[in-house]
Amino acid sequence: MIEVIEMANKYQQMKIQKNIKQEVRLKAFYFLDLALILGLCGGMFYLQDFIQLPIGHFIVIECLLFALGIFLCAKPSSNGGHRNLYTLYCLLKMDRTTYGVQSYKKGAN
């Protein structure tokens, strides 16, 4: 009987998350994040066939692309729910139409 009461207390103390995401996770990274980082770095290996760069330049560009991939996958505290990649997507998709302000006061021409 005591075990049943302890189990009931355990279930009452559990917190159910309100926002449950269905993402496959590998320790601290999601597979989508790893694909983005590996895609950026792998794209540089593909471009190496077309553009012959010295090994020093290649290593520097590869490190910069790796850092860019980490930056795009980071979730900043100012926009906690979304990654920087989604924030940049919203900025590029943003409506850039300029609207003029009209005055409807009497006597205004």
C-alpha positions, 0 to 999 in steps of 0.5 A, a space after each residue: 500500500 505504501 508503494 502505491 502512495 509513493 507512486 501516486 506522489 511521484 506522478 503528481 510531482 512530475 511536470 508535463 512540458 507544454 511545448 513538446 517538439 518532435 526533433 531527433 536529438 544527439 546529445 546537444 545537437 539535433 541531426 538537422 543542425 549537424 546536417 547544416 554544419 556538415 553541409 557547409 563544410 562538405 560544400 567547401 570540399 566540393 568547391 575545392 575541385 573547381 577552385 584550386 586554393 592553397 591549403 592555408 586558405 582552404 583551412 581558414 575558409 573551412 574554419 569560418 564555414 564551421 563557425 558560421 554553421 555553429 552560429 546559424 544553429 545557435 538559439 539566442 536568448 533574445 529569440 529563445 524559441 528559434 535558431 539564428 537561421 530561422 531569424 535570418 529567414 524571417 528577415 529575408 521574407 519580411 514585407 518591405 512595402 512602404 506605406 504612406 500616411 494619409 491625413 483625414 482631417 477636415 480642411 487638410 489638402 
